[in-house]
């Protein structure tokens, strides 16, 4: 079942209006939730006092109340609001100190939009999970109270409880608090992990997870020891035969007489998360070339330009067009044309960096590339490598004209794109099959 964040409320606090606007616009567009923005920490505190927000996305250096002080005040005065910290100065605000102050998560600038969106989605999922767990816990507590009444009436209450545990559709475990050793496990969890009860009992739960997920579990258990409950969303569990399951986990400390146990409830959300990933990928990807599509170009360009302006890093745009493509289509057919477009996509991916650059099919026979940490000369070299490699193929009379433009301080995203388009027009007007630097 797909998640709906329409009722979620996000407050963006940043003293740079353009950064705040880009963040708010991208969050609202991606999550389809309610987003408001303010320009400093004092405004953020007033906004939170006026109405509730699920998440505060805040910069750390702003006028008024800011930094660790702002995080601490929000935690104290508005405990139901999660905090996602963004900062270009991680050395001044270390992750550990920010989280100790009460922030939910942390992202260093500059960051890809996907990283911020992923962290927001995780925060909102865990909020939803906590609410669901609270409802489930309320129902479980009522069941337990009913079972206690039955125990007082007859000695078979233990059998009833065992039935609730064993035949629940959710995976359930009973753990030792000090060691996380599994003391009991139900049929549903055995089915998720694809191991028998005998293989699991007396084994440390952490052994079923990779190192990164073990750290998350330890953090959850540490929180549990402080407040008696904890929730973890999207935690990956290693199953038998090398497969992986994605779990939402709720941990509760229960006192049974003089003894304490940890009761864990595990929901298998593997299929839902895979469906969400595929739908998100389809929405942003051109199915013919495998590049990002035009729909995702505008938001990524705006975010990248905003980051270049704020953090003073180099940014170069390549805008390219497949020369004589219409004639090729008319002469050889659309199947040949599609093969050529696919080849251009392959050449672009071959000569760009997966983590730093973004490649797009902008239109029918138009392509765009965002090169970060690259000036115009680098952009020309990359463009020439793409163009040269493409010419080695059977191009059926086509070639590539490429315009290159570099971000200059003060340019808007529209102006930068126009500069690249103008350079492309110059390349086509002066003979095609060449690269021009704007």
LINUR-V701568 format. One record per helix or strand of 2 or more residues. SS is the DSSP state (2 for helix, 1 for strand). FROM is the first residue (numbers start at 0). LEN is the number of residues. If there is no record, write none. Layout:
# LINUR-V701568
ss,from,len
SS,FROM,LEN
SS,FROM,LEN
This chain:
# LINUR-V701568
ss,from,len
1,8,5
2,16,15
1,33,5
2,40,10
1,54,5
2,66,11
1,81,6
2,94,7
1,104,4
2,112,41
2,156,10
1,170,5
1,180,5
2,186,7
2,196,4
2,204,4
2,210,17
1,228,10
2,239,3
1,243,13
1,258,10
2,269,15
2,293,18
1,314,9
2,324,8
2,333,17
1,356,5
1,365,7
2,375,16
1,398,8
2,412,17
1,434,3
